[in-house]
Amino acid sequence: MLQETSNKPSLKSIRKMKYSMMVGYVVITVTAILFLSVLAIRKTDVVLRNKVSSLVSSLNMQMKLNMDSYLSRMETIGTLAFAEELTYTYDATDPNNDEYEALNIEKTISDKLYSLCIMENFVDYGIVYRNNHLVGKISNGTTLLFGDKIYEDLELVIKRQRTNDGWAAGYMDNFKRIYYVKRIHENALLVISFYTAELERVFDNPETMSDMTIRLVNQDYNILYSSDGDELGLSLPADIMDRVRGKTAATMMDSNYLVTVNGCGDDWYVICSVPTKIILNEKNEMELYIILIGCISAVLSALLAVILSLRMTKPVEAYVSTLDTQAHVDLLTGVLNKISFQEYASSCLEHEVPTIPHAMILIDLDNFKGINDNLGHAYGDIVLANVGKILKEIFSESDYIGRIGG
């Protein structure tokens, strides 16, 4: 039937508005979700970077304090040697020393030094005199390393004039030991040394930062200790050195590394470094989580948009459809009314194609007046309605059926 297949401008407008509402709501919602997701990702990135930078900086500072405390404790243990008066009054270079008395004095000093030596895992704990005479525990490794210049070279370690002491490592490229030297008097030096491996107790790396590399370097940026043991004695990697050179307390983070540095001891530096990609692994997981939540939210929002649009436009569409039907269809028979039939017929004739024939059939009901007179108008309406139903069943939807009479 034409009244069911013909275009209805009012209904088309309603449907167009419905689809526009759906698309608009979806676009606005998805755009808002994408914006919030990007904002959340950027905020997560900033927060994570600041958090990790602060954490690594705090760890570096704690390790610097641990190192300072450790060195201070070694120095304190060194000063305990002075509790024995002979330690700082005896001079092995004095030519007037009685040989027997000197042996007894040196034994007393050695006993004192050995008793102090067992307090820590020291390699050396003894006294070196200007004439290279040794008292206490001075290891063969140290005597072989320094040779005949042991006093001369150990004296160069003393750089702090106020306390007459100093620290050193890397003599003759030997980085396995760290030396502490303190002047006893003008002809004697107290020497303490320990293996650099002992610093593992100082630089205890927490499991949460297991990917962080911890290094202790000297003023020449040679590695005195590294959580990566294979680096001992090597120069600080160039990409790390470029970031810390000339800095005594700083935290730096770029696309490659997070690096912190703090000065300690005698021009030594504690340097912690972590590859940025490792730090941002957690951020990447958070990004995936945020994106997943955003996609789910977008899909749910789109479905909600469709449901709301349908619910909002369905009553209007139904109402407009009813009005449209009433404007075009004869309510009694269900076929086109007179005005609509004339409009469709005229349009069909105006746009006719010569090769397509048309036919017009006029139907009149005989004795219909008698039905109204004898059975009443209500029964006559039933007859008209049944006639309209029969005609719609007989003709196809491409045919126009209309009621042009009264």
Salt bridges, closest charged atoms under 4 A:
ASP45 OD2 - ARG49 NE 3.03
ASP45 OD1 - LYS283 NZ 3.40
ASP68 OD2 - LYS64 NZ 2.50
GLU75 OE2 - ARG160 NH2 2.82
GLU106 OE2 - HIS133 NE2 2.91
ASP111 OD2 - LYS107 NZ 3.10
GLU120 OE2 - ARG73 NE 3.41
GLU120 OE1 - ARG201 NH2 3.81
ASP124 OD2 - ARG177 NH1 3.64
GLU155 OE2 - ARG130 NH2 3.70
GLU155 OE2 - ARG183 NH2 3.05
ASP165 OD1 - ARG160 NE 2.90
GLU198 OE1 - ARG201 NH2 3.07
GLU231 OE1 - ARG215 NE 2.77
ASP254 OD2 - ARG243 NH2 2.96
ASP266 OD1 - ARG160 NH1 3.35
GLU287 OE2 - LYS283 NZ 2.93
GLU317 OE2 - ARG15 NE 2.81
GLU317 OE1 - LYS18 NZ 3.47
ASP324 OD1 - HIS328 ND1 3.65
ASP330 OD2 - ARG403 NH1 3.31
ASP373 OD2 - LYS369 NZ 2.84
